Amino acid sequence: MRLIILFIFIFVWVNACAPAKKHRKRYAKPDYSERYKKKSRKRPVQVKKKKNYQLKSLPPVEVDSSLLPTILNKKDQTLMILVNQGKYLVGIKKMASSGTLSPDKNGSQFVALPAFYIDRTETTVENFKKFQPRYNEKPYTNGKPCPQCPVMGINWIQASKYCKWAGKRLPTEMEWEAAARGSTTFTWPWGNEFLPQNANTFGEKDGHLSVAPVASFPSGASPYGVMDMSGNVWEWVKTEKSNLRVVKGGGWTSYMGQSKIDFRNAVDPKLKNPTFGFRCARYGS
């Protein structure tokens, strides 16, 4: 009995003296789901707005007049270009009986024209001197000779006499516009947008402050390959109404609107202006 009691006592004492077991803290496992969710989130797709591309006008096409139907006028050795028979848009405004231009802006119409030839360039100083040897261009060219400049300071009577001497004539206003516009409805010989580098008009953008040698602006050629139908010098035409005559195309002192194909400037036929020149025409075969 004593042994049993002693055994129980020892057992209790041993358990009481034994070091207590350490309880490990149970840490909650980190939840990586949110992290992965953040990483796996797809970035919002940014839709790029399409740029509004503006169509730029194509550069003007240079016309090789050597490929066009041409003739060489025997008398003055000028190259003339054939304008085909057909219907052409002309914008001739009415002229009042008083000699002033009427404000009618609806004068444009298509007219049928027979074939004709027209000078490729404005009549040059060199060619005009064949007709009038004493002509002097230096007052208009800062004292320098310029045989390939257009003849200047010419009135309607002188221009008509030269064309007759050369076996030609002044073009009518309708013919002039047909040669400048061709079968198009262009505002200027090269298109419907004014391009200052295509014609010798007022300003410095064309590279000339005064007159330029003929055919200096090949990009400004008409659809038929006729040169300088806008700018350089005004050109007399055959139109006869009242006591006035008409010059076309504008000159190196002209503004954009004055260089339009349909613009007409009615003046005294005896007027000798430094910016007035001409070119000739003849009937087609």
C-alpha positions in Angstrom: 0.0 0.0 0.0 2.8 2.3 0.9 4.6 1.5 -2.3 1.5 2.4 -4.4 1.2 5.7 -2.6 4.9 6.4 -3.1 4.7 5.6 -6.8 1.8 8.0 -7.3 3.7 10.7 -5.4 6.8 10.3 -7.6 4.7 10.3 -10.8 2.9 13.6 -9.8 6.2 15.2 -8.8 7.9 14.3 -12.1 5.1 15.7 -14.2 5.0 18.9 -12.1 8.7 19.5 -12.6 8.8 18.8 -16.3 9.2 21.9 -18.6 6.0 23.1 -20.1 5.7 22.5 -23.9 6.1 25.6 -26.0 3.1 26.2 -28.2 4.2 27.5 -31.6 2.2 30.3 -33.0 0.3 29.5 -36.0 0.7 32.3 -38.4 -1.9 32.7 -41.0 -0.5 31.8 -44.4 -0.2 34.9 -46.5 -2.9 35.3 -49.1 -1.1 35.9 -52.3 -4.3 35.8 -54.3 -4.8 39.5 -54.1 -1.3 40.1 -55.3 -1.6 37.8 -58.2 -5.0 39.3 -58.9 -3.4 42.7 -59.2 -0.6 41.4 -61.4 -3.0 39.5 -63.6 -5.3 42.4 -64.1 -5.2 43.3 -67.7 -4.3 46.9 -68.5 -7.1 48.7 -70.1 -6.6 48.8 -73.9 -6.1 52.3 -75.0 -7.8 52.9 -78.3 -5.7 55.2 -80.4 -7.8 57.8 -82.2 -7.2 57.8 -85.9 -5.6 60.9 -87.1 -7.6 63.0 -89.5 -5.3 62.9 -92.5 -5.8 65.8 -94.9 -5.4 65.0 -98.5 -2.6 67.2 -99.9 -3.0 68.4 -103.4 -0.7 66.6 -105.8 2.3 68.6 -107.1 1.6 70.1 -110.5 2.6 68.1 -113.5 5.2 69.7 -115.7 4.1 69.5 -119.3 6.6 68.5 -121.9 5.5 70.7 -124.8 7.7 68.7 -127.2 5.1 65.9 -127.0 2.2 68.2 -128.0 1.1 69.0 -131.5 3.2 72.1 -132.4 4.3 74.1 -135.4 7.1 76.6 -136.0 5.8 79.9 -137.4 8.1 80.7 -140.3 8.1 84.5 -140.0 9.2 85.0 -136.4 10.3 81.4 -135.7 8.0 81.0 -132.7 6.7 77.7 -131.4 2.9 77.5 -131.5 0.7 74.9 -129.8 -2.5 73.4 -131.2 -5.7 73.9 -129.2 -8.1 71.2 -130.4 -11.6 71.9 -131.7 -14.1 71.4 -128.9 -16.2 73.0 -126.2 -14.5 75.1 -123.6 -15.5 76.9 -120.5 -15.2 80.6 -120.8 -16.0 83.2 -118.2 -16.5 86.3 -120.2 -18.5 88.9 -118.4 -20.7 91.4 -120.2 -19.5 94.8 -121.0 -21.9 97.7 -120.7 -22.5 100.2 -123.5 -20.6 102.8 -121.5 -17.5 100.8 -121.8 -17.4 99.7 -118.2 -17.6 96.0 -117.1 -21.0 94.9 -115.9 -21.2 93.1 -112.5 -22.7 90.0 -114.0 -20.8 87.1 -112.4 -22.8 84.4 -114.2 -21.3 84.9 -117.6 -19.4 81.5 -117.6 -20.5 79.2 -120.3 -19.3 76.4 -122.5 -18.7 77.5 -126.1 -17.7 75.5 -129.2 -14.4 76.7 -130.7 -12.7 75.6 -133.9 -9.1 74.4 -133.7 -6.4 77.1 -133.5 -2.7 77.6 -132.8 -1.4 79.9 -130.1 2.2 81.0 -129.2 3.7 78.8 -126.5 5.2 81.8 -124.8 4.6 85.6 -124.7 6.2 87.4 -127.5 9.8 88.0 -126.6 12.0 91.1 -126.9 14.2 89.2 -129.3 11.3 88.4 -131.6 9.7 91.8 -131.4 13.0 93.4 -132.5 12.7 91.5 -135.8 9.6 93.6 -136.4 10.7 96.8 -134.7 14.6 96.9 -134.4 14.6 100.2 -132.4 12.6 98.7 -129.5 14.4 99.0 -126.2 13.6 96.8 -123.2 16.1 98.3 -120.8 13.8 100.8 -119.2 11.8 97.8 -117.9 14.7 95.6 -117.0 16.8 97.9 -114.7 19.0 98.9 -117.7 20.0 95.3 -118.5 19.4 93.6 -121.9 16.9 90.7 -121.6 16.2 89.2 -125.1 14.1 86.3 -123.6 12.0 88.6 -121.5 8.5 89.3 -122.8 8.2 92.5 -124.8 6.7 95.2 -122.5 5.1 98.7 -122.8 3.2 97.6 -125.9 -0.2 98.9 -126.7 -3.0 97.0 -128.5 -2.3 98.6 -131.9 1.4 97.6 -131.8 0.5 94.1 -130.7 -2.0 93.7 -133.6 0.5 95.0 -136.1 3.2 92.6 -135.0 0.9 89.6 -135.2 -0.2 90.6 -138.7 3.4 91.0 -139.8 4.2 87.5 -138.5 1.2 86.0 -140.4 -0.8 85.6 -137.2 -3.4 87.6 -135.2 -4.2 88.4 -131.6 -6.2 85.6 -130.0 -9.9 86.2 -129.1 -10.7 86.3 -125.4 -12.5 82.9 -125.7 -9.5 81.4 -127.5 -7.1 82.8 -124.8 -9.2 81.2 -122.0 -9.4 77.9 -123.9 -5.6 77.8 -124.2 -5.2 78.7 -120.5 -7.8 76.3 -119.1 -7.9 73.4 -121.6 -10.9 71.1 -121.2 -10.9 71.7 -117.4 -12.8 74.1 -115.2 -9.6 75.4 -113.6 -9.4 78.9 -112.0 -5.7 79.1 -112.8 -3.9 77.3 -115.6 -2.6 74.6 -113.1 -5.7 74.1 -111.0 -8.2 75.7 -108.5 -5.7 76.5 -105.8 -3.5 79.6 -106.2 0.2 78.6 -106.0 2.4 81.7 -105.9 5.5 79.7 -107.0 3.7 78.9 -110.3 3.4 82.4 -111.7 5.2 85.7 -111.6 2.7 87.8 -109.7 3.0 90.4 -106.9 5.3 89.4 -104.1 8.6 87.6 -103.5 7.5 84.0 -103.3 7.9 83.4 -107.0 11.5 84.5 -106.9 11.1 87.6 -109.1 10.4 91.2 -108.1 9.9 92.3 -111.7 9.6 90.7 -115.1 11.0 87.2 -115.7 12.2 85.5 -118.9 9.4 83.7 -120.6 8.7 80.1 -119.6 10.4 80.5 -116.2 7.5 78.7 -114.5 7.0 75.3 -116.1 4.9 74.2 -113.2 2.4 76.9 -114.1 1.9 75.7 -117.6 -1.7 75.2 -118.9 -3.1 71.7 -119.7 -2.0 72.4 -123.3 1.5 73.4 -122.2 1.1 77.1 -122.9 3.4 79.1 -120.6 2.8 82.2 -118.4 -1.0 82.4 -118.9 -1.0 83.8 -115.4 1.4 86.5 -114.4 4.6 88.0 -115.9 2.8 90.4 -118.3 -0.8 91.2 -119.1 -1.7 90.0 -122.6 -3.8 91.8 -125.2 -6.7 89.9 -126.8 -8.7 90.6 -129.9 -12.0 91.4 -128.2 -13.4 94.7 -129.3 -16.2 96.3 -127.3 -17.0 100.0 -127.3 -13.7 102.1 -127.2 -11.9 99.7 -124.9 -9.8 96.5 -125.3 -9.1 93.7 -122.9 -5.9 92.4 -121.3 -5.8 89.0 -119.6 -3.7 87.0 -117.2 -2.2 89.6 -114.9 1.4 90.7 -114.6 4.2 90.8 -112.1 2.5 93.5 -110.1 -0.9 91.8 -110.1 -2.6 90.2 -107.1 -4.0 86.6 -106.9 -7.5 87.5 -108.1 -6.2 89.4 -111.1 -4.3 86.4 -112.3 -7.4 84.2 -112.6 -8.2 83.0 -116.1 -11.6 84.6 -116.2 -10.5 88.0 -114.9 -10.6 90.7 -117.6 -9.1 94.2 -117.5 -10.7 96.6 -119.9 -8.3 99.5 -120.9 -7.6 102.1 -123.5 -6.1 100.4 -126.6 -3.5 103.1 -126.8 -2.2 102.6 -123.3 1.5 101.6 -123.0 1.9 100.0 -119.6 5.2 98.5 -118.5 3.3 95.3 -117.6 1.5 94.9 -120.9 2.7 92.4 -123.5 1.0 89.9 -125.8 1.1 86.6 -127.7 -0.3 85.7 -131.1 -2.6 83.0 -132.5 -3.6 81.7 -135.9 -6.3 79.5 -137.3 -5.7 75.7 -137.1 -5.5 73.6 -140.2 
